[in-house]
Amino acid sequence: MKQLAFAIAALSLALATSASAGTPVTLRADPASGPSITLGDLFDGAGPAARITVGNGAPAGLNAVLDAGQVQQIAHMNGLDWTNARGVRRIIVHGGAVATEAAPSAVAAVAGKTVEVLTYARSLAAGEVVQPADLTYAKVPVFQAPQDAPRDAADIIGKAARRPLRSGTVVASLDVTAAQVIKRDDMIAVAFHAEGMTLTLQGKALGGAAMGETLNVMNLTSKKVIQAVAVGPDQAVVGPEAEQIKTAGAPGAFLQYAANR
């Protein structure tokens, strides 16, 4: 009797698993969209789910940025199975052909003209890191578009709000700054690399720093204060590597690492 009950339970589990399994789909190599981004824009083999809207598309010639985890959930809810074997974090979706619309500054004198700009989809607190879902495109009168309005969401995502930002407000480049990877009083690892040798010590951050920025760190053993360069969450370097970073400026790879944190 127990064996029969076990067999029934196993069969029920198998049927449930089979029923919940979605249609395998593959992320397109270079997705593009119109005003709205659909599952069909993103995936090959989306079938009937192809018309499901995932987010707002970017204006022609610009890029929209989607959170891969959210896209995966939407796909699953609509019967699609995207395994994301490569561990993609963000999906860049092109807005189509190169834009022919004049820049805001060129059309500002024309009454009644509107322009596509980035706006905040929700309110953000000071210091909060901007995520893909926090931005959306909207049409506004050209006089409302700031001169430093970024045209691409990728220029803002991963950066931190300098001050509280209200939902619906037009995005300006001065709204954000590089996100801090080390905060004051954090316990951090400070590494020294030279000629194949690596030494690491634990220290206390005496200030905050974004990727590639210099900060003061107290050596917990000697209580001496040293200068180090932030290279990751609660990680810093000293010595030749730090000098190279300060000379060259924060490398693009470091900035990308901060954005992907």
C-alpha positions in Angstrom: 0.0 0.0 0.0 2.8 2.3 0.9 4.5 1.5 -2.4 1.3 2.4 -4.3 1.0 5.7 -2.4 4.6 6.5 -3.2 4.2 5.7 -6.9 1.1 8.0 -7.1 2.9 10.8 -5.3 5.9 10.5 -7.7 3.6 10.4 -10.7 1.8 13.6 -9.5 5.2 15.3 -9.0 6.3 14.3 -12.5 3.1 15.6 -14.0 3.3 18.9 -12.1 6.9 19.4 -13.2 6.0 18.6 -16.8 3.1 21.0 -16.7 5.2 23.8 -15.3 8.0 23.3 -17.8 8.0 26.0 -20.4 8.9 26.2 -24.1 12.7 26.6 -24.4 13.7 29.9 -26.0 16.9 31.6 -26.9 17.8 35.2 -26.3 18.3 37.0 -29.6 21.9 38.1 -30.2 21.1 41.8 -30.9 17.5 42.5 -29.9 15.7 45.6 -31.2 12.2 46.9 -30.7 9.6 49.6 -31.4 7.8 51.7 -28.8 7.2 48.6 -26.7 9.5 45.7 -26.0 7.9 42.3 -26.3 9.0 38.7 -25.6 9.1 38.2 -29.4 11.6 41.0 -29.7 13.9 39.3 -27.1 13.5 35.6 -27.8 13.5 33.3 -30.8 10.7 30.7 -30.6 8.4 32.8 -28.3 5.3 31.5 -30.2 2.0 32.8 -28.8 3.8 34.7 -26.0 5.7 36.8 -28.6 3.2 39.7 -28.2 3.6 40.0 -24.4 5.0 43.4 -23.5 8.1 43.4 -21.2 8.9 47.1 -21.1 9.1 50.4 -22.9 11.3 50.6 -26.0 13.9 53.3 -26.5 13.6 56.1 -29.1 15.2 55.3 -32.5 19.0 55.1 -32.3 19.1 54.7 -28.5 19.1 51.7 -26.2 16.7 50.4 -23.5 18.1 48.4 -20.7 16.2 45.5 -19.0 16.9 43.5 -15.9 17.6 40.0 -17.0 16.1 38.4 -13.9 12.8 40.3 -14.3 12.6 39.3 -18.0 13.2 35.7 -17.0 10.3 35.8 -14.6 8.0 37.4 -17.1 9.0 34.7 -19.7 8.3 31.9 -17.2 4.9 33.3 -16.3 4.0 33.2 -20.0 5.1 29.6 -20.6 8.7 30.3 -21.8 11.9 28.7 -20.4 15.0 30.9 -20.7 17.8 29.3 -18.7 20.1 32.3 -19.0 23.1 29.9 -19.0 25.6 32.7 -19.6 24.4 34.6 -16.5 23.3 37.7 -18.3 22.5 40.5 -15.9 21.2 43.1 -18.3 19.6 43.0 -21.8 20.3 45.8 -24.1 17.5 46.5 -26.6 18.2 48.8 -29.5 15.5 51.3 -30.5 15.7 50.6 -34.2 17.2 52.8 -37.0 19.4 55.7 -36.3 17.4 58.7 -35.1 16.9 61.6 -37.5 15.2 63.9 -34.9 17.2 67.0 -34.1 18.8 67.3 -30.7 16.8 69.1 -28.0 19.0 72.2 -28.3 18.4 72.5 -32.0 14.6 72.4 -31.8 14.2 74.3 -28.5 13.0 77.5 -30.3 10.2 75.7 -32.1 6.9 76.1 -30.3 5.0 72.9 -29.5 7.9 70.6 -30.2 8.4 67.6 -27.9 11.4 65.3 -27.4 11.9 61.8 -26.0 13.7 61.9 -22.7 14.5 59.5 -19.8 12.3 60.0 -16.7 12.3 58.3 -13.4 9.7 55.5 -13.2 9.7 55.7 -9.3 11.0 58.0 -6.7 14.5 57.4 -5.4 16.2 58.2 -2.1 19.6 59.9 -2.0 22.3 57.3 -2.4 20.0 54.7 -3.9 21.5 53.0 -7.0 19.5 53.4 -10.2 18.2 50.1 -11.6 16.9 49.4 -15.2 13.3 49.3 -14.0 13.7 52.8 -12.4 13.9 54.5 -15.9 11.4 55.0 -18.7 11.2 57.2 -21.8 8.5 59.9 -22.1 7.8 62.8 -24.4 8.1 66.2 -22.9 8.2 69.8 -24.3 11.7 70.6 -25.4 12.0 73.4 -22.9 11.6 70.8 -20.0 14.6 68.8 -21.2 17.8 69.8 -19.4 20.9 70.5 -21.5 22.7 67.5 -19.8 19.8 65.1 -20.3 21.3 61.7 -21.0 20.0 60.0 -24.2 20.9 56.5 -23.2 19.7 54.6 -20.1 23.0 52.8 -19.9 24.7 56.1 -18.9 22.6 56.3 -15.7 22.0 52.7 -14.6 24.3 51.6 -11.8 25.0 55.1 -10.5 23.7 56.5 -7.2 21.3 59.4 -6.7 22.9 62.6 -5.4 19.7 63.7 -3.8 16.0 62.5 -3.6 14.6 62.1 -7.1 10.9 62.2 -7.7 8.9 59.9 -10.0 8.2 61.4 -13.4 11.0 63.9 -13.2 13.2 64.2 -16.3 16.6 62.6 -15.8 19.7 64.9 -15.8 23.3 63.7 -15.7 24.0 65.7 -12.6 21.3 63.7 -10.7 23.7 60.8 -10.2 27.2 60.0 -9.3 29.4 56.9 -9.3 28.0 54.4 -6.7 30.2 53.9 -3.6 31.7 50.4 -3.3 33.2 51.2 0.1 31.5 53.2 2.9 32.9 54.9 5.9 33.6 52.5 8.8 33.5 49.4 6.5 35.9 46.7 7.3 37.8 46.1 4.1 40.6 44.0 2.6 43.6 46.0 1.3 45.9 44.1 -1.1 49.5 44.7 -2.3 50.5 43.1 -5.5 54.1 43.2 -6.9 56.3 40.7 -8.8 54.0 37.7 -8.2 53.7 38.4 -4.5 50.4 39.3 -2.8 50.0 40.7 0.8 46.6 41.4 2.3 45.6 43.2 5.5 42.3 44.1 7.1 41.6 47.8 7.6 38.8 50.2 8.5 37.7 52.7 5.9 37.8 56.3 7.2 35.7 57.5 4.3 33.6 56.3 1.4 34.9 55.7 -2.2 33.5 54.8 -5.6 35.4 52.5 -7.9 38.9 53.8 -8.7 38.8 56.6 -6.0 41.3 57.1 -3.2 40.4 56.7 0.5 42.1 56.6 3.8 42.3 53.3 5.6 43.4 52.5 9.2 45.5 49.4 9.6 43.8 47.5 12.4 47.1 46.0 13.6 49.5 49.1 13.6 46.7 51.7 13.8 48.5 53.7 11.1 46.5 55.4 8.3 47.4 54.6 4.7 46.0 55.6 1.4 44.4 53.0 -0.8 42.4 52.8 -4.0 38.9 51.2 -4.1 38.7 48.3 -6.7 35.5 46.5 -5.6 33.0 46.1 -2.8 35.0 46.4 0.4 38.2 45.8 -1.5 41.2 48.2 -2.1 44.8 48.1 -3.3 48.0 49.9 -2.5 51.4 50.0 -4.1 52.1 49.9 -7.9 48.6 48.8 -8.8 47.1 51.7 -6.9 49.5 54.2 -8.5 48.7 52.8 -12.0 44.9 53.3 -11.4 45.4 56.8 -10.1 47.6 57.7 -13.1 45.2 56.2 -15.7 41.9 57.1 -13.9 39.2 54.6 -13.1 39.3 51.9 -15.8 36.1 51.2 -17.7 36.2 47.6 -16.3 36.1 49.0 -12.8 33.1 51.1 -13.6 31.3 48.2 -15.2 32.1 46.1 -12.1 30.5 48.8 -9.9 27.4 48.9 -12.1 27.0 45.1 -11.9 27.3 45.0 -8.1 
